[in-house]
Amino acid sequence: MRRLQQVFQTLKDKNEGALVGFVTAGDPNPETSIGLLRAMTDAGVDILELGVPFSDPTADGPVIQRSSARALSHGMTLEKTLDMCRTLRQWSDIPVVIFSYYNPILAMGGARFYEHSVRCGADAVLVVDLPPEESKEFLDQWSGNHLDFIRLVAPTTPQDRMAAIASDASGFLYLVSMTGVTGSAGLNLQEVSATAARLKQVSSLPVCVGFGISQPEHVRAVCRTADGAVVGSAFERLIEENLTAPDLPERLGRYVQTLKAATRI
């Protein structure tokens, strides 16, 4: 059984939702970033989204944009992000989702990206700006079936489009909670619940909700109607506010523990 499938099954048996944690690889610098990954896994995050720094994001808000800029200033690349996943495998079996825009993957090449990702122990990829109609060329370059392909669904997506998006997805479906960019305020939990219910009518894959989630009450409410909550900008905001703090990993770990406790419903 794949790591993502195993995690969702284990959490379901314990009546828990998944805490999916996003951080930008290499932020604020590669050495500290490794320590932050260690702190998050030790603190109990269930799934790790490892963000590939990108200079021209369209879906990310200013917090994650600045995290990308810090990582890029230290020479982070897609290849180094995958190497970071390989390093993480020295201490953890946590599922790792490579979270990227398509441009860096296109530059590496779809076949090389797949092979390198599998070698480094990644479990899945989410490509923010690659629509279903354009993804066949990318997926046809994969030489095997060892990576899950996470798909995004927006709150404005019609139900027939949801079904089409879900048809070639695997691992889980990422439901964007609102129109806007990462880190936006205005989480409408009632609307999220209704959209998650519509999505579950067309797919048996687990559904994780992201964008605008930063507090335990958000995580608790989301996990009552979906299979997991994705937190990204809130983690990056804590990192940004404590860039030189020697106990930054401990602070991040305590935040992870607080949010993870809220997944136990």
Backbone hydrogen bonds in HBPLUS format (Angstrom, degrees):
<---DONOR---> <-ACCEPTOR-->    atom                        ^
c    i                          cat <-CA-CA->   ^        H-A-AA   ^      H-
h    n   atom  resd res      DA  || num        DHA   H-A  angle D-A-AA Bond
n    s   type  num  typ     dist DA aas  dist angle  dist       angle   num
A0006-GLN N   A0002-ARG O   2.85 MM   4  6.06 159.9  1.89 156.5 163.0     1
A0007-VAL N   A0003-ARG O   2.89 MM   4  6.13 160.4  1.93 155.0 159.7     2
A0008-PHE N   A0004-LEU O   3.07 MM   4  6.34 170.4  2.08 157.1 158.7     3
A0009-GLN N   A0005-GLN O   3.04 MM   4  6.20 156.0  2.10 146.2 153.2     4
A0010-THR N   A0006-GLN O   2.89 MM   4  6.07 164.1  1.92 153.0 157.4     5
A0011-LEU N   A0007-VAL O   2.91 MM   4  6.11 165.8  1.93 155.2 159.0     6
A0012-LYS N   A0008-PHE O   2.93 MM   4  6.01 154.2  2.00 141.8 149.2     7
A0013-ASP N   A0009-GLN O   2.99 MM   4  6.24 157.3  2.04 149.1 154.7     8
A0014-LYS N   A0010-THR O   3.16 MM   4  6.48 135.9  2.37 138.3 149.9     9
A0014-LYS N   A0011-LEU O   3.06 MM   3  5.03 127.3  2.35  93.2 107.4    10
A0016-GLU N   A0011-LEU O   2.83 MM   5  4.92 171.7  1.84 143.5 145.4    11
A0015-ASN N   A0012-LYS O   3.04 MM   3  4.87 159.2  2.08 102.2 108.5    12
A0017-GLY N   A0263-THR O   2.89 MM 246  4.82 159.9  1.93 131.5 138.0    13
A0018-ALA N   A0227-ASP O   2.89 MM 209  6.23 156.1  1.95 131.2 138.8    14
A0229-ALA N   A0018-ALA O   2.86 MM 211  6.27 152.9  1.93 175.1 172.7    15
A0046-ASP N   A0019-LEU O   2.95 MM  27  5.31 139.0  2.12 141.6 153.7    16
A0047-ILE N   A0019-LEU O   3.31 MM  28  6.56 157.6  2.36 144.9 144.2    17
A0020-VAL N   A0229-ALA O   2.88 MM 209  5.95 174.6  1.88 157.8 158.1    18
A0231-VAL N   A0020-VAL O   2.86 MM 211  6.26 161.5  1.89 171.8 177.6    19
A0021-GLY N   A0047-ILE O   2.90 MM  26  6.32 158.3  1.95 170.5 166.7    20
A0049-GLU N   A0021-GLY O   2.72 MM  28  5.83 174.5  1.73 146.8 148.7    21
A0022-PHE N   A0231-VAL O   2.84 MM 209  6.06 168.3  1.85 155.2 155.0    22
A0023-VAL N   A0049-GLU O   3.11 MM  26  6.51 154.0  2.18 171.8 173.7    23
A0051-GLY N   A0023-VAL O   2.82 MM  28  5.81 171.5  1.83 153.5 152.7    24
A0027-ASP N   A0024-THR O   3.24 MM   3  5.74 155.6  2.31 138.3 134.9    25
A0025-ALA N   A0051-GLY O   2.88 MM  26  5.51 166.7  1.89 142.1 146.0    26
A0033-SER N   A0029-ASN O   2.87 MM   4  5.91 158.7  1.92 161.3 168.6    27
A0034-ILE N   A0030-PRO O   3.18 MM   4  6.40 152.5  2.26 147.2 151.2    28
A0035-GLY N   A0032-THR O   3.01 MM   3  5.11 112.9  2.48  97.6 113.7    29
A0036-LEU N   A0032-THR O   2.95 MM   4  6.32 144.6  2.07 148.8 159.7    30
A0036-LEU N   A0033-SER O   3.11 MM   3  4.99 119.5  2.50  91.5 106.6    31
A0037-LEU N   A0033-SER O   2.95 MM   4  6.27 154.4  2.01 152.1 158.5    32
A0038-ARG N   A0034-ILE O   3.01 MM   4  6.29 157.0  2.07 147.7 154.1    33
A0039-ALA N   A0035-GLY O   2.97 MM   4  6.21 152.4  2.05 140.3 147.8    34
A0040-MET N   A0036-LEU O   2.96 MM   4  6.20 157.2  2.01 149.1 154.4    35
A0041-THR N   A0037-LEU O   3.03 MM   4  6.26 166.3  2.05 153.5 156.6    36
A0042-ASP N   A0038-ARG O   2.92 MM   4  6.01 161.4  1.96 149.3 155.2    37
A0043-ALA N   A0039-ALA O   2.98 MM   4  6.02 138.6  2.16 136.7 147.6    38
A0045-VAL N   A0040-MET O   3.22 MM   5  5.85 171.8  2.23 155.9 153.4    39
A0044-GLY N   A0041-THR O   3.23 MM   3  5.32 155.9  2.29 101.2 108.4    40
A0048-LEU N   A0095-PRO O   2.99 MM  47  6.29 176.1  1.99 170.1 169.3    41
A0097-VAL N   A0048-LEU O   2.82 MM  49  6.19 165.6  1.84 159.7 164.3    42
A0050-LEU N   A0097-VAL O   2.82 MM  47  6.07 157.2  1.87 157.7 165.5    43
A0099-PHE N   A0050-LEU O   3.01 MM  49  5.70 171.8  2.02 132.4 135.1    44
A0052-VAL N   A0099-PHE O   2.82 MM  47  6.04 160.6  1.86 168.4 165.2    45
A0182-THR N   A0059-ALA O   2.97 MM 123  6.47 151.3  2.05 149.3 157.0    46
A0065-GLN N   A0061-GLY O   2.95 MM   4  6.10 154.3  2.02 154.0 161.8    47
A0066-ARG N   A0062-PRO O   2.92 MM   4  6.02 157.6  1.97 144.0 148.4    48
A0067-SER N   A0063-VAL O   3.09 MM   4  6.41 147.9  2.20 139.3 148.7    49
A0068-SER N   A0064-ILE O   2.94 MM   4  6.16 154.8  2.00 148.7 154.4    50
A0069-ALA N   A0065-GLN O   3.01 MM   4  6.33 155.1  2.08 145.9 152.9    51
A0070-ARG N   A0066-ARG O   2.97 MM   4  6.26 157.6  2.02 148.9 154.1    52
A0071-ALA N   A0067-SER O   3.04 MM   4  6.30 163.7  2.07 148.3 152.6    53
A0072-LEU N   A0068-SER O   2.78 MM   4  5.97 166.4  1.80 157.8 161.8    54
A0073-SER N   A0069-ALA O   2.96 MM   4  6.07 147.4  2.07 142.5 151.0    55
A0074-HIS N   A0071-ALA O   2.98 MM   3  5.29 147.6  2.09 104.9 115.0    56
A0076-MET N   A0071-ALA O   3.21 MM   5  5.58 163.5  2.23 138.5 137.1    57
A0075-GLY N   A0072-LEU O   2.91 MM   3  5.01 157.7  1.96 111.7 112.6    58
A0081-THR N   A0077-THR O   2.93 MM   4  6.14 143.0  2.07 141.3 152.1    59
A0081-THR N   A0078-LEU O   3.08 MM   3  4.94 119.7  2.46  91.7 107.4    60
A0082-LEU N   A0078-LEU O   2.98 MM   4  6.34 156.3  2.03 154.2 159.4    61
A0083-ASP N   A0079-GLU O   2.95 MM   4  6.28 151.4  2.04 143.9 152.7    62
A0084-MET N   A0080-LYS O   2.92 MM   4  6.13 139.8  2.09 136.6 147.0    63
A0084-MET N   A0081-THR O   3.08 MM   3  4.99 121.5  2.44  90.9 105.9    64
A0085-CYS N   A0081-THR O   3.13 MM   4  6.55 142.7  2.27 141.3 151.0    65
A0085-CYS N   A0082-LEU O   3.07 MM   3  5.01 120.7  2.44  92.9 107.6    66
A0086-ARG N   A0082-LEU O   3.05 MM   4  6.47 150.1  2.14 144.9 153.0    67
A0087-THR N   A0083-ASP O   2.96 MM   4  6.36 150.2  2.05 145.1 153.0    68
A0088-LEU N   A0084-MET O   2.96 MM   4  6.27 157.6  2.01 146.9 152.7    69
A0089-ARG N   A0085-CYS O   3.11 MM   4  6.41 141.0  2.27 143.7 153.6    70
A0089-ARG N   A0086-ARG O   3.20 MM   3  5.22 127.4  2.50  93.5 106.8    71
A0090-GLN N   A0087-THR O   2.96 MM   3  5.59 163.1  1.99 117.7 123.2    72
A0091-TRP N   A0088-LEU O   3.03 MM   3  5.90 165.7  2.06 124.3 127.8    73
A0092-SER N   A0088-LEU O   3.06 MM   4  6.07 140.6  2.22 150.0 160.9    74
A0123-ASP N   A0096-VAL O   2.90 MM  27  5.34 161.6  1.93 149.6 154.1    75
A0124-ALA N   A0096-VAL O   3.27 MM  28  6.57 140.3  2.44 153.1 151.1    76
A0098-ILE N   A0124-ALA O   2.86 MM  26  6.17 169.2  1.87 144.9 142.0    77
A0126-LEU N   A0098-ILE O   2.87 MM  28  6.21 158.7  1.91 159.9 159.2    78
A0100-SER N   A0126-LEU O   2.93 MM  26  6.28 171.4  1.93 172.5 175.4    79
A0128-VAL N   A0100-SER O   2.91 MM  28  6.28 149.0  2.01 156.3 161.9    80
A0105-ILE N   A0102-TYR O   3.00 MM   3  5.24 114.7  2.45 104.7 121.2    81
A0106-LEU N   A0102-TYR O   2.78 MM   4  5.95 162.5  1.81 166.4 172.6    82
A0107-ALA N   A0103-ASN O   2.96 MM   4  6.20 155.8  2.02 153.2 159.6    83
A0108-MET N   A0104-PRO O   3.09 MM   4  6.35 146.0  2.21 138.5 147.1    84
A0109-GLY N   A0105-ILE O   2.77 MM   4  5.93 149.5  1.86 149.2 158.9    85
A0113-PHE N   A0109-GLY O   2.86 MM   4  5.97 159.9  1.90 156.5 163.2    86
A0114-TYR N   A0110-GLY O   3.02 MM   4  6.19 164.3  2.05 147.2 150.8    87
A0115-GLU N   A0111-ALA O   3.07 MM   4  6.32 173.9  2.07 152.5 154.0    88
A0116-HIS N   A0112-ARG O   2.86 MM   4  5.92 168.0  1.88 154.4 158.1    89
A0117-SER N   A0113-PHE O   2.89 MM   4  5.91 161.0  1.92 151.0 156.8    90
A0118-VAL N   A0114-TYR O   3.00 MM   4  6.22 166.9  2.02 156.9 159.7    91
A0119-ARG N   A0115-GLU O   3.01 MM   4  6.18 161.7  2.04 146.6 152.2    92
A0120-CYS N   A0116-HIS O   2.97 MM   4  6.11 147.0  2.08 145.2 153.7    93
A0122-ALA N   A0117-SER O   2.98 MM   5  5.28 161.5  2.01 156.3 151.5    94
A0121-GLY N   A0118-VAL O   3.13 MM   3  5.20 156.6  2.18 102.7 110.0    95
A0148-ASP N   A0123-ASP O   2.84 MM  25  6.20 170.4  1.85 142.6 144.0    96
A0125-VAL N   A0148-ASP O   2.94 MM  23  6.41 144.9  2.06 152.4 159.9    97
A0150-ILE N   A0125-VAL O   2.99 MM  25  6.07 152.9  2.07 149.1 156.1    98
A0130-LEU N   A0127-VAL O   3.38 MM   3  5.66 162.9  2.41 120.4 117.2    99
A0134-GLU N   A0131-PRO O   2.98 MM   3  5.51 147.8  2.09 115.4 124.8   100
A0135-SER N   A0132-PRO O   3.25 MM   3  5.22 164.4  2.28 105.5 110.3   101
A0138-PHE N   A0135-SER O   3.04 MM   3  5.23 118.5  2.43 101.1 116.2   102
A0139-LEU N   A0135-SER O   2.92 MM   4  6.20 168.7  1.94 164.2 166.3   103
A0140-ASP N   A0136-LYS O   2.79 MM   4  5.84 154.1  1.86 155.1 161.5   104
A0141-GLN N   A0138-PHE O   3.15 MM   3  5.65 155.6  2.22 109.8 117.2   105
A0142-TRP N   A0139-LEU O   3.07 MM   3  5.51 163.9  2.10 113.8 118.9   106
A0170-SER N   A0149-PHE O   3.05 MM  21  5.28 155.6  2.11 132.1 135.4   107
A0174-TYR N   A0151-ARG O   2.88 MM  23  5.99 172.0  1.89 168.3 168.6   108
A0153-VAL N   A0174-TYR O   2.86 MM  21  6.15 150.6  1.94 160.4 159.5   109
A0176-VAL N   A0153-VAL O   2.81 MM  23  6.03 165.2  1.83 166.0 171.2   110
A0157-THR N   A0154-ALA O   3.08 MM   3  5.26 167.1  2.09 111.8 115.2   111
A0161-ARG N   A0158-PRO O   3.09 MM   3  5.27 121.3  2.45  99.8 114.5   112
A0162-MET N   A0158-PRO O   2.88 MM   4  6.24 147.9  1.99 148.9 159.4   113
A0163-ALA N   A0159-GLN O   3.06 MM   4  6.38 154.9  2.13 147.5 152.3   114
A0164-ALA N   A0160-ASP O   3.16 MM   4  6.44 151.7  2.25 137.8 145.1   115
A0165-ILE N   A0161-ARG O   2.89 MM   4  6.14 162.2  1.92 155.3 159.6   116
A0166-ALA N   A0162-MET O   2.90 MM   4  6.09 157.9  1.95 150.8 157.1   117
A0167-SER N   A0163-ALA O   3.08 MM   4  6.08 127.8  2.37 137.5 149.7   118
A0167-SER N   A0164-ALA O   3.29 MM   3  5.23 138.9  2.47  94.0 105.1   119
A0169-ALA N   A0166-ALA O   3.16 MM   3  5.00 167.2  2.18 104.8 108.4   120
A0173-LEU N   A0206-PRO O   2.81 MM  33  6.23 162.6  1.84 160.4 165.6   121
A0208-CYS N   A0173-LEU O   2.89 MM  35  6.21 168.1  1.90 170.1 174.0   122
A0175-LEU N   A0208-CYS O   2.74 MM  33  5.95 161.0  1.77 157.1 162.9   123
A0210-GLY N   A0175-LEU O   3.05 MM  35  6.32 157.8  2.11 150.0 154.4   124
A0177-SER N   A0210-GLY O   2.91 MM  33  5.83 161.2  1.95 169.3 173.0   125
A0184-SER N   A0181-VAL O   3.20 MM   3  5.85 144.3  2.33 141.1 140.9   126
A0192-VAL N   A0188-ASN O   2.94 MM   4  6.23 157.7  1.99 152.2 159.5   127
A0193-SER N   A0189-LEU O   2.94 MM   4  6.05 159.6  1.98 144.1 148.9   128
A0194-ALA N   A0190-GLN O   3.14 MM   4  6.40 156.4  2.20 143.3 149.1   129
A0195-THR N   A0191-GLU O   2.92 MM   4  6.17 160.7  1.96 152.5 157.7   130
A0196-ALA N   A0192-VAL O   2.85 MM   4  6.01 161.1  1.89 154.3 159.7   131
A0197-ALA N   A0193-SER O   3.05 MM   4  6.20 152.8  2.12 142.5 149.7   132
A0198-ARG N   A0194-ALA O   3.09 MM   4  6.40 152.0  2.17 143.3 150.4   133
A0199-LEU N   A0195-THR O   2.95 MM   4  6.21 155.6  2.01 148.8 155.7   134
A0200-LYS N   A0196-ALA O   2.95 MM   4  6.17 153.1  2.02 147.8 154.8   135
A0201-GLN N   A0198-ARG O   3.17 MM   3  5.25 142.7  2.31  96.7 107.5   136
A0202-VAL N   A0199-LEU O   3.09 MM   3  5.58 154.1  2.16 110.8 118.1   137
A0227-ASP N   A0207-VAL O   2.74 MM  20  5.26 145.4  1.86 153.1 162.9   138
A0209-VAL N   A0228-GLY O   2.92 MM  19  6.32 158.6  1.97 146.9 144.2   139
A0230-VAL N   A0209-VAL O   2.71 MM  21  5.75 164.6  1.73 150.1 147.9   140
A0218-HIS N   A0215-GLN O   2.95 MM   3  5.25 126.9  2.24 105.0 119.1   141
A0219-VAL N   A0215-GLN O   3.12 MM   4  6.55 161.8  2.16 157.2 161.3   142
A0220-ARG N   A0216-PRO O   2.84 MM   4  6.05 166.1  1.85 157.2 161.1   143
A0221-ALA N   A0217-GLU O   3.05 MM   4  6.06 162.4  2.08 139.4 144.2   144
A0222-VAL N   A0218-HIS O   2.90 MM   4  6.10 165.5  1.92 156.6 160.8   145
A0223-CYS N   A0219-VAL O   2.94 MM   4  6.05 162.6  1.97 152.7 157.3   146
A0224-ARG N   A0221-ALA O   3.22 MM   3  5.35 149.4  2.32  99.6 108.7   147
A0225-THR N   A0222-VAL O   3.04 MM   3  5.62 152.9  2.12 113.9 121.4   148
A0226-ALA N   A0222-VAL O   2.83 MM   4  5.83 138.4  2.00 154.8 168.3   149
A0235-PHE N   A0232-GLY O   3.04 MM   3  5.40 120.7  2.40 106.5 120.4   150
A0236-GLU N   A0232-GLY O   2.99 MM   4  6.33 163.2  2.02 155.4 160.8   151
A0237-ARG N   A0233-SER O   2.69 MM   4  5.85 145.3  1.81 147.5 157.4   152
A0238-LEU N   A0234-ALA O   3.16 MM   4  6.38 155.6  2.22 141.1 146.3   153
A0239-ILE N   A0235-PHE O   3.03 MM   4  6.37 157.4  2.08 147.9 154.4   154
A0240-GLU N   A0236-GLU O   2.88 MM   4  6.08 160.9  1.92 147.1 152.3   155
A0241-GLU N   A0237-ARG O   2.97 MM   4  6.15 148.8  2.06 146.5 154.5   156
A0242-ASN N   A0239-ILE O   3.10 MM   3  5.26 153.5  2.18 103.8 112.1   157
A0245-ALA N   A0242-ASN O   3.12 MM   3  5.12 154.7  2.19 103.5 111.3   158
A0248-LEU N   A0245-ALA O   3.11 MM   3  5.30 148.8  2.21 120.9 117.5   159
A0251-ARG N   A0247-ASP O   2.99 MM   4  6.32 158.9  2.03 157.6 164.3   160
A0252-LEU N   A0248-LEU O   2.94 MM   4  6.18 164.3  1.97 160.7 164.5   161
A0253-GLY N   A0249-PRO O   2.87 MM   4  6.03 156.6  1.92 146.5 153.7   162
A0254-ARG N   A0250-GLU O   2.94 MM   4  6.19 155.9  1.99 150.0 155.4   163
A0255-TYR N   A0251-ARG O   3.14 MM   4  6.39 153.4  2.21 144.9 151.7   164
A0256-VAL N   A0252-LEU O   2.95 MM   4  6.26 160.0  1.99 152.5 158.0   165
A0257-GLN N   A0253-GLY O   2.97 MM   4  6.26 160.1  2.01 149.3 154.5   166
A0258-THR N   A0254-ARG O   3.04 MM   4  6.31 153.3  2.11 144.4 151.0   167
A0259-LEU N   A0255-TYR O   3.05 MM   4  6.37 163.2  2.07 155.3 158.8   168
A0260-LYS N   A0256-VAL O   2.77 MM   4  5.93 160.5  1.81 156.7 163.3   169
A0261-ALA N   A0257-GLN O   3.01 MM   4  6.12 154.4  2.08 144.5 150.3   170
A0262-ALA N   A0259-LEU O   3.04 MM   3  5.24 132.6  2.28  99.8 112.6   171
A0263-THR N   A0260-LYS O   2.97 MM   3  5.37 160.1  2.01 112.3 118.8   172
A0264-ARG N   A0261-ALA O   3.38 MM   3  5.85 165.1  2.40 109.4 113.8   173
